[in-house]
Amino acid sequence: MLVPADMLSAQSKLIYQINKYYGERVQTRKGHIAKTIREVCKVVQDVLKEVEVQEPRFISSLTECNGRYEGLDVVSPGEFEVVLYLNQMGVFNFVDDGSLPGCAVLKLSDGRKRSMSLWVEFITASGYLSARKIRSRFQTLVAQACDKCAYRDSVKMIADTTEVKLRIRERYIVQITPAFKCSGVWPRSAAHWPIPHIPWPHPNLVAEVKTEGFDLLSKESVAMQGKQSAMEGDAWVLSFTDAEMRLLQGGCRRRCLSLLKTLRDRHLDLPGNPVTSYHMKTLLLYECEKHPRELEWDEACLGDRINGILLQLISCLQCRRCPHYFLPNLDLFKGKSPSALENAAKQVWRLTRELLTNSRSLEKL
């Protein structure tokens, strides 16, 4: 097929603009975040070391490997989450019956095993391992550790929340979340995945992802707000961070995510936080299903993929619904105000219109 020369030149100009933006804006963002992470992790590691001295069951799992910190997630350039993996989930069964979207409970497999559990005092009378009770104990330990650690002058616990949140040097926020890793099992609430009859993800990749499993986090969930069931405080939040990153390997998917996060931080950091990096990652995963062939994730298609994701974001904001990729019953916009979503839809449309109509828009975005 012959392609007109001016179309080719427009394509190559766009690739040039994207690469330039990536080299200037995206890499600068990455550099700043990497520097912040090193600074923040030094403090967090010191706090966790103090926690471990007081309570050996909370062993720090925050370790550096090839410049990356295991269990650290960047929420935004000034906000981070550190997942603290706990040991010995063995005597519990994982139960997700769908009554709390995005959550599950851990129930003793046998009442007689109660005393065998490492976490015996956090098991409820009904035999559930309570996420809230573990977090409450951890919060007390972290508060004490903040007063004792070497960085006590620059780290403070954030009050009025059941989460364990630290403010570091008055500039950064780090949430430390106790969690269990669930490998080799897959939640019933995500059983519909992957959608049959589409070529992405490849069956080998699906098998890898399902073997990798997911995490159960002890944190507040919007799904639980307003639900006054006794179970709500005992429930754990499902997280698929490792699975998501594994799916985004290959082609320019990761590059696409970095570009979207940079655009989000620069133009969509709005009141009420309606658009997060996680929304961008979720819509990128849906885009991978819509464009399942590898050649559609070639560098030459990057502009089209970004525009497609932004148009999808506008649609979600207007419908006020953004389904979680693995758990479509979970709405990622739950708890966001309609006015914040409406304002965000206008802002995303402005940004998208600029990208679609002005070939040099990335120079000033």
Salt bridges, closest charged atoms under 4 A:
GLU24 OE2 - LYS20 NZ 3.58
GLU39 OE2 - ARG169 NH1 3.12
ASP46 OD1 - LYS49 NZ 3.45
GLU55 OE2 - ARG57 NH2 3.09
GLU55 OE2 - ARG137 NH2 3.97
GLU81 OE2 - LYS219 NZ 3.16
ASP110 OD2 - ARG112 NH2 2.88
GLU121 OE2 - ARG57 NH2 2.56
GLU163 OE1 - ARG135 NE 3.85
GLU208 OE1 - ARG246 NH1 3.07
GLU212 OE1 - ARG246 NH2 2.76
ASP215 OD1 - LYS181 NZ 3.62
GLU220 OE2 - ARG135 NH2 3.60
GLU232 OE2 - ARG132 NH2 3.81
ASP242 OD2 - LYS181 NZ 3.01
GLU244 OE1 - LYS281 NZ 2.88
ASP265 OD2 - ARG29 NE 2.55
ASP265 OD1 - ARG264 NH1 2.87
ASP269 OD1 - ARG264 NH2 3.26
GLU287 OE2 - HIS291 NE2 3.36
GLU287 OE2 - ARG305 NE 3.58
GLU294 OE2 - ARG253 NH2 2.91
GLU296 OE2 - HIS291 ND1 3.05
GLU296 OE1 - ARG293 NE 3.68
GLU342 OE1 - ARG320 NH2 3.91
GLU354 OE2 - LYS364 NZ 2.87
GLU363 OE2 - ARG360 NE 2.96
